[in-house]
């Protein structure tokens, strides 16, 4: 039944084990450390943990180069530690989803090592090969400027293998039935250990038949339906959260015409236009993006986010729009990446508390499920001296103790930020817990508020025209309840007028103890401070 769709009103928290908390002081985060912080996550108010890859890996790409799908990397503990973590998470009512990285493996995976032996090898056809170098070998790279090709010659196999990502990540051949059956076994294994679903990495590339010559890649969406059917057969309320940075015209293919594809998908299109609106103060492109992504199946859901573990991808913006965002949030070349994005954390980009609050209030009020990134709840900074995307993958700041309370080891998987205004001495959980007006306590209250507004996850929404292109006003309606959420993207205050029928209804501010009654003409006059925001519930009882 539709009422059982728990993800409709969830709040998700994304973390990477290796940088969250080191429980055994060897310099790398682990399940022991995560167990110690489950009460913190529970108190924060999130109800779903999304874990980045933690399986055995050479770790050349933050664990996304998997060499064994059925275990735990020794740096993070053992399979027993994972089961213990799941037990403690469930005791606190926390759901857990994990990364499913099956468009490629590590080149150290036994499957690929066997595939290299030649065409008669058992796993040779589990990967994609070409006897000659395809003419498009240096086109379509995921990491332009860093990655040199998508076809690389393997001297042992005497053939070229296909890789959308780095050359140490050969793509699996999803057109091979045996590969798809193995993916089901991987899913079944982790479902049996209690996970509540998967964040599916690089969805379009899972579905892709690689291009050769002048042929365009073909996407087989039936593979998503296969995964969905298997998932719900094994665990009825488990979910698939897809990473697919696609145009709005393609959304239905991923969700499925009948809602039989992935359950949730990150809304990259809205995310990119959101940052343009934050940079420019103009909400009109964001409104267009929201409307363009509105028409999805009722069982489907968007995942809304501000920042993740990758660069802030701006590839869907026009060149002019992209330059506006670069100038505002990443003006230096070292802040940019892959000629399309920004490699900074949220707080340093936005630069001040009012805009940070505006951004968080906005993403929590957009139609869908909010996903927050570890450390952003305290306003952590970035380390631009680290290469590529590692700039936003530094250890969590728990206190102002040695190494930010992350570990007692001298050498860490990544260095903590220990200089400047975003150092762990200035930005950490311990201090903010004891400051009533801290970002952490403010966000904790916002999470509670979002959980108390199910009309955002479940209801119908519309954009209310305020005749002001710096104001975004959204109205949600669900089961007789109505909610206005209003945001001012300008650095100056504004007053807007809302007219409601029947006249006389009151709007109750859900953040402060005030009410906004209508005047004799049925108009609500609402003042918004610079970068101000209001969550207003309509009092269902009209006054005489």
Buried (B, 14 or more C-beta within 10 A) or exposed (E): EEEEBBBBBBBBBBBBBBBBBBBBBBBBBBBBBBBBBBEEBBEBBBBBBBBBBBBBBBBBBBBBBBBBBEBBBEBBBBEEBBEBBBEBBEEEEBBBBBBBBBBBBBBBBEBBBBBBEEEEBEBBBBBBBBEEBBEBBEEBBBBEEEBEBBBBBBEEBEBBBBBBBBBBBBBBBBBBEEBBEBBBEBBBEBBEEBBBBBBBBBBBBBBBBBBBEEEEBEBBBEBBBBBBEBBBEEBEBBBBBBBBBBEBEEBBBBBBEEBBBBBBBBBBBBBBBBBBBBBBBBBBBBBBBBEBBBEBBEBBBBBBBBBBBBBBBBEBBEEEBBEBBBEBBBEEEEBBBBEBBBBBBBBBBBEEBBBBBBBBBBBBBBBBBBBBBBBBBBBBBBBBEBEBBBBBBBBBBBBBEBBBBBBEBEEBBBEBBBEEEBBBBBBBBBBBBEEEEBBBBBBBEBBEBBBEBBBBBBBEBEBBEBEBBBBBBBBBBBEEBBBBBBBBBBEEEBEBEBEBEEBBBBBBBBBEEEEBEBEEEBEBEBEBEBBBBBBBBBBEEBEE
